[in-house]
Amino acid sequence: MRDNIYVKNYDGQVESLSSYCLRLSKKNNSIMYKLEKYLDMKLLDDDSLVEIRDTLLTVSADISKLKDIIVISGDSHEGL
């Protein structure tokens, strides 16, 4: 895990990459639930909406994995 890598978030606060990815993933998942609530139906109930659901879940999964797949190249003392 890359806990020594930090991100300056939208509020200008610094947080670990792990924390940032987790927060983005949860935010992405909440969009799916808000969409279902707005439509008053589950996205799985309509074939045309299944692709949207799958995309949202895939993006959440990719965000969650991002902290583990970042490759740092160069000198380890460059301040990354």
N, CA, C and O atoms as a GROMACS GRO file, in nm:
protein
  320
    1MET      N    1   0.084  -0.117   0.000
    1MET     CA    2   0.000   0.000   0.000
    1MET      C    3   0.089   0.124   0.000
    1MET      O    4   0.198   0.122   0.057
    2ARG      N    5   0.045   0.229  -0.062
    2ARG     CA    6   0.123   0.351  -0.078
    2ARG      C    7   0.081   0.457   0.025
    2ARG      O    8   0.031   0.562  -0.013
    3ASP      N    9   0.100   0.430   0.154
    3ASP     CA   10   0.061   0.526   0.257
    3ASP      C   11   0.158   0.643   0.267
    3ASP      O   12   0.130   0.740   0.337
    4ASN      N   13   0.270   0.636   0.199
    4ASN     CA   14   0.364   0.747   0.202
    4ASN      C   15   0.341   0.844   0.086
    4ASN      O   16   0.418   0.939   0.068
    5ILE      N   17   0.237   0.822   0.007
    5ILE     CA   18   0.201   0.912  -0.103
    5ILE      C   19   0.077   0.988  -0.060
    5ILE      O   20  -0.020   0.930  -0.011
    6TYR      N   21   0.081   1.119  -0.077
    6TYR     CA   22  -0.028   1.204  -0.033
    6TYR      C   23  -0.087   1.281  -0.150
    6TYR      O   24  -0.021   1.304  -0.252
    7VAL      N   25  -0.213   1.320  -0.133
    7VAL     CA   26  -0.288   1.391  -0.235
    7VAL      C   27  -0.343   1.518  -0.171
    7VAL      O   28  -0.394   1.514  -0.059
    8LYS      N   29  -0.333   1.629  -0.243
    8LYS     CA   30  -0.399   1.751  -0.197
    8LYS      C   31  -0.539   1.747  -0.254
    8LYS      O   32  -0.557   1.753  -0.376
    9ASN      N   33  -0.638   1.736  -0.167
    9ASN     CA   34  -0.776   1.722  -0.215
    9ASN      C   35  -0.836   1.856  -0.254
    9ASN      O   36  -0.768   1.959  -0.248
   10TYR      N   37  -0.961   1.855  -0.293
   10TYR     CA   38  -1.027   1.975  -0.345
   10TYR      C   39  -1.038   2.087  -0.242
   10TYR      O   40  -1.047   2.204  -0.278
   11ASP      N   41  -1.036   2.051  -0.115
   11ASP     CA   42  -1.044   2.150  -0.008
   11ASP      C   43  -0.907   2.206   0.028
   11ASP      O   44  -0.895   2.291   0.116
   12GLY      N   45  -0.803   2.160  -0.041
   12GLY     CA   46  -0.668   2.204  -0.012
   12GLY      C   47  -0.603   2.128   0.102
   12GLY      O   48  -0.490   2.159   0.141
   13GLN      N   49  -0.673   2.029   0.156
   13GLN     CA   50  -0.619   1.948   0.265
   13GLN      C   51  -0.541   1.831   0.206
   13GLN      O   52  -0.571   1.783   0.097
   14VAL      N   53  -0.442   1.787   0.281
   14VAL     CA   54  -0.358   1.675   0.237
   14VAL      C   55  -0.408   1.548   0.305
   14VAL      O   56  -0.434   1.546   0.425
   15GLU      N   57  -0.421   1.442   0.226
   15GLU     CA   58  -0.461   1.312   0.281
   15GLU      C   59  -0.385   1.203   0.209
   15GLU      O   60  -0.331   1.224   0.100
   16SER      N   61  -0.379   1.086   0.269
   16SER     CA   62  -0.306   0.976   0.207
   16SER      C   63  -0.377   0.932   0.080
   16SER      O   64  -0.498   0.950   0.065
   17LEU      N   65  -0.302   0.875  -0.010
   17LEU     CA   66  -0.359   0.824  -0.134
   17LEU      C   67  -0.464   0.718  -0.104
   17LEU      O   68  -0.568   0.713  -0.170
   18SER      N   69  -0.437   0.633  -0.006
   18SER     CA   70  -0.534   0.529   0.032
   18SER      C   71  -0.666   0.589   0.075
   18SER      O   72  -0.772   0.544   0.032
   19SER      N   73  -0.660   0.689   0.160
   19SER     CA   74  -0.781   0.755   0.209
   19SER      C   75  -0.855   0.824   0.095
   19SER      O   76  -0.978   0.817   0.087
   20TYR      N   77  -0.781   0.890   0.008
   20TYR     CA   78  -0.840   0.960  -0.106
   20TYR      C   79  -0.913   0.862  -0.199
   20TYR      O   80  -1.026   0.888  -0.240
   21CYS      N   81  -0.848   0.751  -0.230
   21CYS     CA   82  -0.910   0.652  -0.319
   21CYS      C   83  -1.035   0.592  -0.257
   21CYS      O   84  -1.136   0.572  -0.325
   22LEU      N   85  -1.029   0.563  -0.127
   22LEU     CA   86  -1.145   0.508  -0.059
   22LEU      C   87  -1.262   0.606  -0.063
   22LEU      O   88  -1.376   0.567  -0.088
   23ARG      N   89  -1.234   0.733  -0.038
   23ARG     CA   90  -1.338   0.835  -0.039
   23ARG      C   91  -1.400   0.850  -0.178
   23ARG      O   92  -1.522   0.861  -0.191
   24LEU      N   93  -1.317   0.851  -0.283
   24LEU     CA   94  -1.369   0.862  -0.419
   24LEU      C   95  -1.454   0.742  -0.457
   24LEU      O   96  -1.558   0.756  -0.522
   25SER      N   97  -1.410   0.624  -0.417
   25SER     CA   98  -1.484   0.503  -0.448
   25SER      C   99  -1.622   0.505  -0.381
   25SER      O  100  -1.723   0.471  -0.444
   26LYS      N  101  -1.626   0.545  -0.256
   26LYS     CA  102  -1.755   0.553  -0.185
   26LYS      C  103  -1.846   0.659  -0.248
   26LYS      O  104  -1.967   0.639  -0.259
   27LYS      N  105  -1.786   0.770  -0.289
   27LYS     CA  106  -1.864   0.876  -0.353
   27LYS      C  107  -1.924   0.826  -0.484
   27LYS      O  108  -2.040   0.854  -0.515
   28ASN      N  109  -1.846   0.752  -0.560
   28ASN     CA  110  -1.893   0.696  -0.686
   28ASN      C  111  -2.008   0.598  -0.662
   28ASN      O  112  -2.108   0.600  -0.735
   29ASN      N  113  -1.994   0.513  -0.560
   29ASN     CA  114  -2.102   0.419  -0.528
   29ASN      C  115  -2.229   0.492  -0.484
   29ASN      O  116  -2.340   0.449  -0.517
   30SER      N  117  -2.213   0.602  -0.412
   30SER     CA  118  -2.331   0.675  -0.366
   30SER      C  119  -2.410   0.733  -0.483
   30SER      O  120  -2.531   0.748  -0.475
   31ILE      N  121  -2.340   0.765  -0.592
   31ILE     CA  122  -2.410   0.815  -0.712
   31ILE      C  123  -2.505   0.709  -0.766
   31ILE      O  124  -2.616   0.741  -0.809
   32MET      N  125  -2.463   0.584  -0.763
   32MET     CA  126  -2.548   0.476  -0.812
   32MET      C  127  -2.676   0.467  -0.728
   32MET      O  128  -2.785   0.454  -0.783
   33TYR      N  129  -2.661   0.476  -0.596
   33TYR     CA  130  -2.779   0.467  -0.509
   33TYR      C  131  -2.869   0.589  -0.524
   33TYR      O  132  -2.991   0.577  -0.518
   34LYS      N  133  -2.810   0.707  -0.544
   34LYS     CA  134  -2.891   0.827  -0.567
   34LYS      C  135  -2.968   0.816  -0.698
   34LYS      O  136  -3.083   0.858  -0.706
   35LEU      N  137  -2.904   0.760  -0.799
   35LEU     CA  138  -2.970   0.742  -0.928
   35LEU      C  139  -3.088   0.645  -0.914
   35LEU      O  140  -3.195   0.669  -0.968
   36GLU      N  141  -3.066   0.536  -0.841
   36GLU     CA  142  -3.176   0.440  -0.820
   36GLU      C  143  -3.291   0.505  -0.743
   36GLU      O  144  -3.408   0.482  -0.774
   37LYS      N  145  -3.258   0.586  -0.645
   37LYS     CA  146  -3.362   0.653  -0.568
   37LYS      C  147  -3.438   0.752  -0.658
   37LYS      O  148  -3.560   0.759  -0.653
   38TYR      N  149  -3.365   0.827  -0.738
   38TYR     CA  150  -3.428   0.924  -0.828
   38TYR      C  151  -3.521   0.855  -0.928
   38TYR      O  152  -3.632   0.902  -0.954
   39LEU      N  153  -3.474   0.742  -0.983
   39LEU     CA  154  -3.555   0.668  -1.080
   39LEU      C  155  -3.663   0.584  -1.015
   39LEU      O  156  -3.756   0.537  -1.081
   40ASP      N  157  -3.651   0.566  -0.883
   40ASP     CA  158  -3.743   0.481  -0.806
   40ASP      C  159  -3.744   0.338  -0.859
   40ASP      O  160  -3.848   0.273  -0.868
   41MET      N  161  -3.623   0.291  -0.893
   41MET     CA  162  -3.608   0.153  -0.939
   41MET      C  163  -3.462   0.112  -0.929
   41MET      O  164  -3.372   0.197  -0.929
   42LYS      N  165  -3.438  -0.015  -0.920
   42LYS     CA  166  -3.302  -0.067  -0.920
   42LYS      C  167  -3.250  -0.066  -1.063
   42LYS      O  168  -3.324  -0.094  -1.157
   43LEU      N  169  -3.122  -0.034  -1.078
   43LEU     CA  170  -3.064  -0.030  -1.213
   43LEU      C  171  -3.064  -0.168  -1.278
   43LEU      O  172  -3.062  -0.179  -1.400
   44LEU      N  173  -3.065  -0.273  -1.196
   44LEU     CA  174  -3.070  -0.409  -1.251
   44LEU      C  175  -3.206  -0.444  -1.309
   44LEU      O  176  -3.219  -0.542  -1.382
   45ASP      N  177  -3.308  -0.366  -1.276
   45ASP     CA  178  -3.444  -0.394  -1.323
   45ASP      C  179  -3.468  -0.354  -1.467
   45ASP      O  180  -3.569  -0.392  -1.526
   46ASP      N  181  -3.377  -0.277  -1.525
   46ASP     CA  182  -3.394  -0.229  -1.662
   46ASP      C  183  -3.267  -0.260  -1.741
   46ASP      O  184  -3.158  -0.214  -1.705
   47ASP      N  185  -3.281  -0.336  -1.846
   47ASP     CA  186  -3.165  -0.377  -1.926
   47ASP      C  187  -3.082  -0.258  -1.976
   47ASP      O  188  -2.960  -0.268  -1.987
   48SER      N  189  -3.148  -0.148  -2.007
   48SER     CA  190  -3.075  -0.033  -2.059
   48SER      C  191  -2.993   0.038  -1.949
   48SER      O  192  -2.902   0.115  -1.980
   49LEU      N  193  -3.025   0.013  -1.823
   49LEU     CA  194  -2.954   0.076  -1.712
   49LEU      C  195  -2.846  -0.013  -1.650
   49LEU      O  196  -2.764   0.033  -1.570
   50VAL      N  197  -2.846  -0.140  -1.687
   50VAL     CA  198  -2.747  -0.233  -1.633
   50VAL      C  199  -2.605  -0.189  -1.669
   50VAL      O  200  -2.513  -0.202  -1.588
   51GLU      N  201  -2.587  -0.139  -1.790
   51GLU     CA  202  -2.454  -0.095  -1.833
   51GLU      C  203  -2.405   0.023  -1.748
   51GLU      O  204  -2.287   0.032  -1.715
   52ILE      N  205  -2.496   0.114  -1.714
   52ILE     CA  206  -2.459   0.227  -1.629
   52ILE      C  207  -2.415   0.177  -1.492
   52ILE      O  208  -2.315   0.222  -1.438
   53ARG      N  209  -2.490   0.083  -1.436
   53ARG     CA  210  -2.457   0.026  -1.307
   53ARG      C  211  -2.321  -0.042  -1.312
   53ARG      O  212  -2.238  -0.022  -1.223
   54ASP      N  213  -2.299  -0.122  -1.414
   54ASP     CA  214  -2.171  -0.194  -1.428
   54ASP      C  215  -2.054  -0.097  -1.441
   54ASP      O  216  -1.947  -0.121  -1.384
   55THR      N  217  -2.074   0.011  -1.514
   55THR     CA  218  -1.968   0.111  -1.529
   55THR      C  219  -1.937   0.178  -1.396
   55THR      O  220  -1.820   0.194  -1.360
   56LEU      N  221  -2.039   0.217  -1.322
   56LEU     CA  222  -2.018   0.279  -1.191
   56LEU      C  223  -1.943   0.186  -1.096
   56LEU      O  224  -1.852   0.229  -1.026
   57LEU      N  225  -1.981   0.058  -1.094
   57LEU     CA  226  -1.915  -0.037  -1.006
   57LEU      C  227  -1.770  -0.065  -1.050
   57LEU      O  228  -1.682  -0.081  -0.966
   58THR      N  229  -1.747  -0.069  -1.180
   58THR     CA  230  -1.612  -0.090  -1.232
   58THR      C  231  -1.521   0.027  -1.197
   58THR      O  232  -1.406   0.008  -1.156
   59VAL      N  233  -1.573   0.148  -1.212
   59VAL     CA  234  -1.494   0.266  -1.177
   59VAL      C  235  -1.462   0.266  -1.028
   59VAL      O  236  -1.349   0.297  -0.989
   60SER      N  237  -1.558   0.232  -0.944
   60SER     CA  238  -1.533   0.224  -0.801
   60SER      C  239  -1.424   0.122  -0.768
   60SER      O  240  -1.337   0.148  -0.686
   61ALA      N  241  -1.431   0.008  -0.832
   61ALA     CA  242  -1.330  -0.096  -0.810
   61ALA      C  243  -1.193  -0.050  -0.857
   61ALA      O  244  -1.093  -0.073  -0.789
   62ASP      N  245  -1.188   0.014  -0.973
   62ASP     CA  246  -1.060   0.065  -1.025
   62ASP      C  247  -1.000   0.171  -0.934
   62ASP      O  248  -0.879   0.173  -0.912
   63ILE      N  249  -1.084   0.259  -0.882
   63ILE     CA  250  -1.036   0.361  -0.789
   63ILE      C  251  -0.980   0.296  -0.664
   63ILE      O  252  -0.874   0.336  -0.615
   64SER      N  253  -1.049   0.196  -0.612
   64SER     CA  254  -1.003   0.127  -0.491
   64SER      C  255  -0.868   0.060  -0.512
   64SER      O  256  -0.787   0.053  -0.419
   65LYS      N  257  -0.844   0.009  -0.630
   65LYS     CA  258  -0.718  -0.061  -0.660
   65LYS      C  259  -0.604   0.033  -0.695
   65LYS      O  260  -0.488  -0.008  -0.692
   66LEU      N  261  -0.634   0.158  -0.726
   66LEU     CA  262  -0.534   0.253  -0.772
   66LEU      C  263  -0.416   0.265  -0.677
   66LEU      O  264  -0.301   0.272  -0.721
   67LYS      N  265  -0.443   0.269  -0.548
   67LYS     CA  266  -0.336   0.286  -0.450
   67LYS      C  267  -0.237   0.171  -0.453
   67LYS      O  268  -0.121   0.188  -0.412
   68ASP      N  269  -0.279   0.055  -0.499
   68ASP     CA  270  -0.192  -0.063  -0.501
   68ASP      C  271  -0.120  -0.085  -0.633
   68ASP      O  272  -0.028  -0.166  -0.641
   69ILE      N  273  -0.161  -0.014  -0.738
   69ILE     CA  274  -0.100  -0.039  -0.869
   69ILE      C  275  -0.014   0.076  -0.919
   69ILE      O  276   0.039   0.069  -1.030
   70ILE      N  277   0.000   0.181  -0.839
   70ILE     CA  278   0.085   0.293  -0.879
   70ILE      C  279   0.230   0.248  -0.876
   70ILE      O  280   0.275   0.186  -0.780
   71VAL      N  281   0.301   0.279  -0.981
   71VAL     CA  282   0.442   0.245  -0.992
   71VAL      C  283   0.522   0.374  -0.984
   71VAL      O  284   0.497   0.468  -1.060
   72ILE      N  285   0.616   0.377  -0.893
   72ILE     CA  286   0.701   0.494  -0.876
   72ILE      C  287   0.835   0.462  -0.940
   72ILE      O  288   0.900   0.365  -0.903
   73SER      N  289   0.875   0.545  -1.035
   73SER     CA  290   1.004   0.524  -1.099
   73SER      C  291   1.099   0.635  -1.058
   73SER      O  292   1.056   0.741  -1.013
   74GLY      N  293   1.225   0.612  -1.075
   74GLY     CA  294   1.325   0.714  -1.042
   74GLY      C  295   1.381   0.694  -0.903
   74GLY      O  296   1.356   0.593  -0.837
   75ASP      N  297   1.455   0.791  -0.860
   75ASP     CA  298   1.523   0.788  -0.730
   75ASP      C  299   1.420   0.797  -0.617
   75ASP      O  300   1.330   0.881  -0.621
   76SER      N  301   1.433   0.711  -0.520
   76SER     CA  302   1.338   0.710  -0.408
   76SER      C  303   1.352   0.832  -0.318
   76SER      O  304   1.267   0.854  -0.231
   77HIS      N  305   1.457   0.912  -0.337
   77HIS     CA  306   1.479   1.030  -0.254
   77HIS      C  307   1.438   1.160  -0.325
   77HIS      O  308   1.481   1.269  -0.285
   78GLU      N  309   1.358   1.148  -0.428
   78GLU     CA  310   1.314   1.267  -0.502
   78GLU      C  311   1.200   1.338  -0.435
   78GLU      O  312   1.157   1.444  -0.482
   79GLY      N  313   1.148   1.283  -0.327
   79GLY     CA  314   1.040   1.348  -0.255
   79GLY      C  315   0.901   1.310  -0.302
   79GLY      O  316   0.806   1.384  -0.277
   80LEU      N  317   0.888   1.198  -0.369
   80LEU     CA  318   0.756   1.154  -0.410
   80LEU      C  319   0.686   1.108  -0.291
   80LEU      O  320   0.570   1.066  -0.300
   0.00000   0.00000   0.00000
